[in-house]
Amino acid sequence: MLFKKEGAVYIHWHGLVIPNDQDGPGKTIKPGEKYSYSFIVSESGTYWYHSHYRPVLDQVDNGLYAPIIVKAPEDDKYSDDHIYGVR
């Protein structure tokens, strides 16, 4: 992630079991700073992430959120998935 906006950011991952130093305030990214999140997701499912830096609404309203789809090998037989984000 390369964060170019004013102010800092940190990301909160909903539903993912990950190390504390990879979630929320465990890693604050300052403007212009590069950071690569690194963790292994062990459970398939539908998750999402969003900024959790205050004020959250400003960053989320500007699009700092997205779904994360983690597929198990047996999920490859399904091909008609669609992702919708409602704001």
ABEGO torsion letter per residue (X at the ends): XBBABBEBBBBBBBGBBBBAAABEAABBBBBGBBBBBBBBBABBEBBBBBBABOBAAAAAAAGBBBBBBBBBAAAAABAABBBBBBX
